[in-house]
Amino acid sequence: MLKLLIVDDSKLIHFSIKKIIEENYTDDIEIKDAYNGNEAIEITNEFNPDIVLLDIVMPEKDGIETLKELRKAHRRLNVLMISSMGTKEKIADALRYGARGFIQKPFDEDEFIEHITKIQSLSRR
């Protein structure tokens, strides 16, 4: 079973990601939602997801700070950053702090699935 955590302050993004997952995966998948960095940390500690999809710009705690905290507590956690604010500096920060990749919003469905599949194969090793 694939356990996925979506972290974004936009309900539309949560809906869009779930729709893509449902249309492209036949495996058992459990999805949880968080709408800010603090929720993401709390849910990750309880849920232990295989993959976290993490927005960069969010209220309360941004994605980079959240990523740092998540990776400190869960060294092997697979995090894929998603954001419409894809500055080169933010992308470089995300990769430096352990993100497995970055997807620019609005994202292409095929590119999104390719990233998830790649991360999924890494987590099986």
VEXLO-378372 format. One record per residue (C-alpha): x, z, y; residue in one letter. Coordinates in Angstrom, 2 decimals. Layout:
// residues N
+---------+---------+---------+---+
|      xx |      zz |      yy | r |
+---------+---------+---------+---+
|       X |       Z |       Y | A |
...
+---------+---------+---------+---+
//
This chain:
// residues 125
+---------+---------+---------+---+
|      xx |      zz |      yy | r |
+---------+---------+---------+---+
|    0.00 |    0.00 |    0.00 | M |
|    1.23 |   -0.91 |    3.49 | L |
|    0.76 |    1.83 |    6.07 | K |
|    0.69 |    0.51 |    9.63 | L |
|    0.49 |    2.37 |   12.95 | L |
|   -0.58 |    0.43 |   16.05 | I |
|    0.54 |    2.06 |   19.31 | V |
|   -0.82 |    0.43 |   22.45 | D |
|   -2.97 |    1.59 |   25.35 | D |
|   -5.12 |   -1.57 |   25.05 | S |
|   -8.07 |   -1.46 |   22.66 | K |
|   -8.07 |   -5.27 |   22.72 | L |
|   -4.55 |   -5.33 |   21.25 | I |
|   -5.62 |   -2.93 |   18.47 | H |
|   -8.59 |   -5.19 |   17.68 | F |
|   -6.44 |   -8.36 |   17.77 | S |
|   -3.77 |   -6.96 |   15.47 | I |
|   -6.32 |   -5.65 |   12.97 | K |
|   -8.02 |   -9.05 |   12.92 | K |
|   -4.71 |  -10.83 |   12.24 | I |
|   -3.81 |   -8.36 |    9.48 | I |
|   -7.23 |   -8.68 |    7.82 | E |
|   -7.06 |  -12.49 |    7.90 | E |
|   -3.51 |  -12.72 |    6.53 | N |
|   -3.03 |   -9.86 |    4.08 | Y |
|   -4.75 |   -9.26 |    0.79 | T |
|   -2.66 |   -6.18 |   -0.06 | D |
|   -4.06 |   -2.71 |    0.43 | D |
|   -3.37 |   -1.74 |    4.02 | I |
|   -4.09 |    1.48 |    5.83 | E |
|   -4.04 |    1.25 |    9.63 | I |
|   -3.99 |    4.11 |   12.13 | K |
|   -4.27 |    3.85 |   15.91 | D |
|   -2.46 |    5.62 |   18.75 | A |
|   -2.94 |    4.93 |   22.45 | Y |
|    0.18 |    6.58 |   23.90 | N |
|    3.61 |    7.76 |   22.86 | G |
|    2.64 |   11.38 |   22.26 | N |
|   -0.15 |   10.36 |   19.87 | E |
|    2.28 |    7.99 |   18.13 | A |
|    4.74 |   10.79 |   17.41 | I |
|    2.02 |   13.13 |   16.15 | E |
|    0.42 |   10.50 |   13.90 | I |
|    3.78 |    9.28 |   12.57 | T |
|    4.69 |   12.81 |   11.52 | N |
|    1.41 |   13.16 |    9.58 | E |
|    0.82 |    9.57 |    8.38 | F |
|    4.40 |    8.44 |    7.60 | N |
|    3.76 |    4.73 |    8.28 | P |
|    5.83 |    1.90 |    6.83 | D |
|    5.70 |   -0.01 |   10.12 | I |
|    4.98 |    1.06 |   13.69 | V |
|    3.90 |   -1.60 |   16.19 | L |
|    4.88 |   -0.06 |   19.52 | L |
|    4.03 |   -1.18 |   23.04 | D |
|    6.68 |   -0.59 |   25.72 | I |
|    4.47 |    0.14 |   28.75 | V |
|    2.05 |    3.02 |   28.09 | M |
|    0.79 |    6.14 |   29.84 | P |
|    2.27 |    9.59 |   29.20 | E |
|    5.36 |    8.37 |   27.31 | K |
|    6.64 |    4.81 |   27.34 | D |
|    7.59 |    2.88 |   24.24 | G |
|   11.36 |    3.24 |   24.67 | I |
|   11.18 |    7.04 |   24.92 | E |
|    8.73 |    7.10 |   22.01 | T |
|   11.06 |    4.89 |   19.96 | L |
|   14.00 |    7.23 |   20.62 | K |
|   12.00 |   10.25 |   19.44 | E |
|   10.56 |    8.48 |   16.42 | L |
|   13.93 |    7.20 |   15.23 | R |
|   15.54 |   10.62 |   15.73 | K |
|   12.96 |   12.24 |   13.42 | A |
|   12.49 |    9.26 |   11.07 | H |
|   15.78 |    7.41 |   10.79 | R |
|   14.48 |    4.72 |    8.40 | R |
|   11.25 |    4.04 |   10.29 | L |
|   10.53 |    0.35 |   10.87 | N |
|    9.44 |   -0.23 |   14.47 | V |
|    8.40 |   -3.57 |   15.96 | L |
|    8.08 |   -3.58 |   19.75 | M |
|    5.23 |   -5.50 |   21.36 | I |
|    4.86 |   -5.93 |   25.10 | S |
|    3.90 |   -8.23 |   27.91 | S |
|    6.72 |   -6.68 |   29.96 | M |
|    9.54 |   -8.24 |   27.98 | G |
|   12.48 |   -7.93 |   30.32 | T |
|   15.84 |   -8.57 |   28.72 | K |
|   16.90 |   -5.02 |   29.58 | E |
|   13.87 |   -3.47 |   27.82 | K |
|   14.34 |   -5.67 |   24.77 | I |
|   18.03 |   -4.77 |   24.60 | A |
|   17.16 |   -1.06 |   24.93 | D |
|   14.56 |   -1.31 |   22.16 | A |
|   17.01 |   -3.00 |   19.78 | L |
|   19.78 |   -0.55 |   20.68 | R |
|   17.51 |    2.38 |   19.83 | Y |
|   16.59 |    0.95 |   16.44 | G |
|   13.63 |   -1.40 |   16.83 | A |
|   13.58 |   -4.10 |   14.14 | R |
|   12.33 |   -6.76 |   16.54 | G |
|   10.29 |   -7.65 |   19.60 | F |
|    7.15 |   -9.73 |   20.10 | I |
|    6.00 |  -10.89 |   23.53 | Q |
|    2.28 |  -10.55 |   24.34 | K |
|    0.21 |  -12.59 |   24.02 | P |
|    1.76 |  -13.18 |   20.63 | F |
|    1.52 |  -16.11 |   18.30 | D |
|   -0.25 |  -15.18 |   15.05 | E |
|    2.31 |  -16.93 |   12.83 | D |
|    5.22 |  -15.28 |   14.62 | E |
|    3.50 |  -11.90 |   14.31 | F |
|    2.96 |  -12.31 |   10.54 | I |
|    6.54 |  -13.52 |   10.12 | E |
|    7.85 |  -10.34 |   11.78 | H |
|    5.60 |   -8.06 |    9.69 | I |
|    6.61 |   -9.84 |    6.46 | T |
|   10.30 |   -9.55 |    7.34 | K |
|   10.01 |   -5.85 |    8.16 | I |
|    7.95 |   -5.24 |    5.05 | Q |
|   10.68 |   -6.78 |    2.89 | S |
|   13.31 |   -4.58 |    4.60 | L |
|   11.28 |   -1.43 |    3.89 | S |
|   11.09 |   -2.27 |    0.17 | R |
|   14.87 |   -2.14 |   -0.19 | R |
+---------+---------+---------+---+
//
